Amino acid sequence: MKVLYLINNVNIGGATDVLIYFVQNSINDSKKIICKNNYLHDNHLQGIEIIQGSGKLVYDTFIDESYDLIHWFRAESSLLFEELCSEMKLRNKIIPIITSVCQYPREFKLRLTPNEIIYNQYIVFNDNHAYSCKLNNSIPSKRKKMIYLGIYYDQEQYAKIESTLFVKKDNSEIFFGRGSSLNKCPKDMIAWYNEINVPQKKFTIVGIGNNAVWLKKEILKYKLENNIQIIPHLDYEEWLKMVSGFDIFLYQIPSNAYSSVDGTMQAAMLYGKPIVYYGSEPPKALIVHGETGFIANCKSEFVHYATLLANDSDLRLRMGKKAKERMMTEFHWKVTIKNYQDLYQKIILSRPIKNKLACQYKFSYTTAQIIFFLRSNFVNLFPKHARKELKRWVLGFFKT
């Protein structure tokens, strides 16, 4: 089997990390990714060749090097895919393609384009929230799948995880931790942490760059500079080492933010750390409330559950064991890969076809496209001194 992997932007973290895991662990004769933009400026990544190019390059590579299938990772842009569709139309040939949707369509640029629906043999969603979104109802049901992204670990990491000792620890000092980018840190995150009733507590926030000005101000506001440390993005090995030192994983994100079946939470659970979660729907699928962690519906619940765990070492131990068990059975990376390999095989053995697209979706997409263009460019037609107020009005008028 020979699969060519595509992504529009190769970048730090997110969809790029997942794609790297796919290329490394799928049964595939190729170790090649083609992208439109490579922001890492590195042509080789963990033994994988990264090629920057156009849709024409993708088409020619597929034909000339006898690939069986294309796997498109859809994140924040579809430009490379649209170029590939233009080549297919020009040469009157349909290439078999499967797409993994890495984001919920919370804004226009994350919506699937008409071509992405028409020219895909299967569109796979990473969580039920995206799968069930009404904007994706126009995808033919027989071409629509949901496969959870399990957590990846190699044999060495597996040995470390298996050797993790669940030792009862006293409550004299509790280490809380979380991992996320700054945009997933709610403005009241530090205020919530401050109310957790534990005499000796520490909080490590991983994945935050040097631009966290407001976050640092909040830490100083509550005089927690000796209790909270901010650490930049870590590579996977370093991240797992950091997670292994946490007692409890706190994950509070804005309720309107999108996070799929979150990899940072999976890592914490894999290492036997109970979770206290508040936020949007998809990550909740990881947690069995009251068994592997807690799902809070408000601030008071979040603080209550965090305080409860911090003061009960038996509960932490029991939930941690259940969390690890859940990750190693229901969210194992091998299950994810097998489900995709089965789809690969199914596509390769069938003739690629074009899907019919409802006129309603075409109209809806075109309308949203026009609104997005106006919101992005309309104010630039006016003098600079008038843009700020005008932009505020335009964004309010075209708010969707």
N, C-alpha and C positions, 0 to 999 in steps of 0.2 A: 504494500500500500504506500502510495506517495501523495502526501498532502502538502499543499502550499498555503502557508499562513499569511494573512494580511491584517494590517491595522493602519489606521491613518497616521497616528502620532505615536512614536516610541518615546516614552518619557519615564520619569521615576514613579514607581509604585503603580497601584490601580490595575487597569486592564493589561498593561505591559507585563507586570509580574505574573499575572494569570497566564498570559500567552506564553511566556518563557517556560512555565511549568508544563504547559501542554506540549510544546515542541520537544522538551526534554523527556517526557514520559509517555507520549503516545507511541503506538507501534507504527512507525513512520520511517521511510527510507530517506527523508529529507530533513535537514536542519537549517531551514532557510525561512526568513521573514522578509516580506516586502512592505515598505511603509511609504507614506507621502512625505512625512517630516520626521527626522531623527534628532530629537533634542538632546540626546545623550552624546552625540558626535562620536560614536564608537561603532565601527563596522562589525565587530564581533562581541557578543555578549554571552558569557558562560558557555562558550563552544558553539554558539549559534550565529550564523551569518545574517547580518542586517543589511538589506539593500534598499536604498532610497530611490524611488522612481515613480513612474506614472502608470495609468491603467493600461497603456499600450505595452509597457514592459511586463506587467502582470500577465497579459494575454499571451505575449510572445514566449515568456518563460514557461507558462503552462503547456503550450503546444510543443515548443522546441525540446523541452526536457521531460515530456511525456508524463505529466502529473495526472493523477486520477481525480483529484478533488481540490477545491479551494475552501478554506475555513476563514471566514471574515469575522474579525472581532470588532463589533460596532460599539464605539464609545462616543466621543463628543463631535465627531465629524464623519461625513460619508463621502467626501470628495474623491478619494481613491476608488471607491466602489462605483461612483457615478461615471468616472472615467472608464472603468472596466466595462460597464454597461454600454457605453458609447462604442467601444471596440467590438463588443459582441453584436451590436446592431449593424455596425459597418460591415462586418464580415459574415453576418447572417449565421452565427453559430452560438448555441447556448452551452455555457460551461457549467458543470455541476458545482453548486455552491451551498454551503451551510453557514449560517450566521449565528454567532453568540451575541446576544444583546446584553451589554454590560451596564446599562443605565436605565432607570425609569424615565419616561418621556415628560419630565416636569417642565421642560421648556422646548421651544420649537426645534432648536438644533439637535435635540436628542430624539426627536420623532423619526420613525422609519420613513424613508422616502418611498414614493410609489415604486421606483425601480427595485428597492430592496425587498418589497413584497412580491413583485412580479418575477424576479430572477433568482429567488431562493428556493431550494428544494425543501429545506427545513429552516425555521427560525426558532432558536432555542433561548428561553429566558432563564435567568439565574435564580429567580424567586417568584413566588405566587403573586406578589403585589404587581410586578411588571406584567406577568402573564395575563392577569385578569383585568388589566387596565382597559377601559373602553376604547381608547385610541388604537388598541391592538386587536379589536374585534373584527377588523376587516381582513385579517390574515385567515386564509382557509384553515379550518380546524385540523384537517389532516396534515397540514404543513407546520403546525405549531406544537412545540414541546416545552416542557419545563424540566431542567436538570440542575439540581443544587450543585454549587461549587464546593466540594469538600476541601479539607485542609491538606496541604502537601507536606510530606516529610520523607527524607531518604533513609536508608538503612542505618546510618550512623545516628541520625536524629531519633529514629525509632527506638534504637537501643537505649538512648538517653531517656526517652520518654518512659519506656518500659521499666527502667531502673529507678524511676522517680519514687521516692519513699514518702508514703503518707504518714508523717509523724505529727502527733498531737503537739501543738505549740500553745504556749500560754498567751494571755491577752495583754502582756505588759507593753508591747509596742506593735502596732499594726501597720503593714505596708499596703497602701492602696496603689493601684496603677491603672493607666489607660493608654491606648495608642490611637492616634487619629491626626489628621491634618487640622490646621487652625480653623478652617471653615466649618468643621463639625463640632467645634467647641462653643457651646452656648454662652452668652454673655453673663449669665448668672451661675455658671459652673462652680466658681470658687465660693460663692455665697452658699450654695447647697453643701459643698464639702465642709465648709466652716461649721455647719450645724450638726455634723455627725458627732455624736457624743462619745468620744474616745479620748482619754487623757493624753496618751502618747500615740500620735499618728503621723505617718509620712505619706506623701502623695507624689508619684512620679508620672509625668505627662510626656509621652514619647511621640515624636513625629512633628514637632513644632519647630519652625525655622526662626531666624533672627527678627522676623517682622511682627512678633507677638507683643506689640507695645501695650495694647489694651489689657491683655492677659497678665502681663507683668504688673501693670498698675493695680489690677484687682488683687493680686497676691500681696502687694504692699499695703493696699487699703485695709485688708484684714490681718495685717502683720503676720503673714504666714511664710515669709521668705526663708525661714529656717526649717519649714516643714514641707515645702513644695519645690521640686526641681523640674526644670524643663529640659528635655533632651531632643536633639534633632533627629531626623529620619535615620533609622538604623537598617543595615542589611539584615537578611532573614535570620542568619545565625546569631547575630548580636541581639536581635529582637527576642528570640526564643530564650537566650540567656537572661535577658532583663525580665521577661515574663515569669521565669522560674522563681524569681525572688519575691514576687508579689504574694500577698495573702488573700486579697480580694480585688477583683477587677471591676472598677466603676466605669460604666459607659452611659453617659448622658449626652444625647445629641438633640438638636432642635426637632420638634415633632414634625415640622414640615421639611426637614432635610431628608435626602435620600441616601440610604446605605443598604446595600444588598445583604445577603447572608454573610455577615461581616467576618473577614479573615482575622482581624485582631481579636475579636471575641472567641473565634475558633481556637486560636493559639493559646489563649488563656485557659479555655476549657480543656484543651488537650493536655495541658500541664496541671490539671486538677485544681483550677482556681474557680471558686464560685463567682457568679456574675450578679451585679445589680444593674439593671438596665432601665432606661427611660428614653423614649424617642419614637421614631417612625416604625411602621409595621414590619418590614422584611426581617430585621435581625431577631425579632421575637420568635421566629421559627426554630431558632437554635436552642431556646431555653424551655425546659419543662418547669413551669412556675412552681416553686416550693420544693423542687427536687434537684435541679442542677443550678438553680439560682432564683432570682426574683425579678419580676417585671413590675415596675412601678408605674402608676397612672398619674402621679402628681409629685410635687416636691416633698410633702410630708411623708408619703410612702417611701420615696427614694431614701430619705434620711433615716426613716425607721428601719428599713431593711439593711442598710449599710451598718447602722449602729448594732442591730441584732446580730449580724454575722461577726462583727468585730469583737463582740463580747461573748461569743459562744464558739469555742474552738471545736467542740464535737460537731456542731452544725456545719462549720466550715469544712471539716474533714469529710463528713458524710456527703455533702453537696459536691465537693471537689472530686470525689471518686465517681459519682454518678455523671458529672460533667465529662470527665475523661472517657468513661465508658461510652457515652453518647457520641463523642467525636470519633472514636475508633471503630464504631459500628455503622451508625447511620450517616455520618458525614466524612467518611473515609475518601481520600483522593482517588483510590483505586476504583471505587464505585462510580465516581464521576467519569473517569477515563473509560471504563467499560461501557457506560451508557452512550458516550460519544462514539466509541469505536463501533458499536452496533449500528448507530445511525450512519456513520461513514460507509460501512459495508452495504447497508440498505440503499444508500444513494448511488454508490458505484455500480451496483447490480441492476439499477433501473435507468430508464432513459430520461434525461433531464427535460423538464417542460417549463413553460411559462405559466404563471398563475394568473387567473382573472382578478382584476381589481375593481371593486365597486366604484361607480361614478361618484357616490357620496364621499368616499375617502379622497378621491382626486380633488373634488371641490373644496373639502375641508382643509386639505394640505395646502392647496394653492392660496386659499384665503389666509391661512396662518403664515404662509411664506411672505405674502404682501405686507401683513401687519408687522412681521418681524423686520422686514426691510425698512419700513417707515420708522419703527421704533429705533432702529440702529443708525439710520442715515438722515432722517428728515431734519433734525435740528442742526445738522452741519451746513444746511443751506443758509443759515442765518448768521449775522455777525456774532463774534465770540461773546461780547458783553450781554447778549440777549439769550444765549443758549441755555444757561443753567435753569432759568425760570421756564423757558419754553419746553425744555426736556422734561421737567417735572410735570408740566401740563400734558404733554404728549404721552408720557408713560402712564399717567393716570387715565387718560382717555382710551388708550388702546390696551388697558390692563386685561389680561385673560385669566 
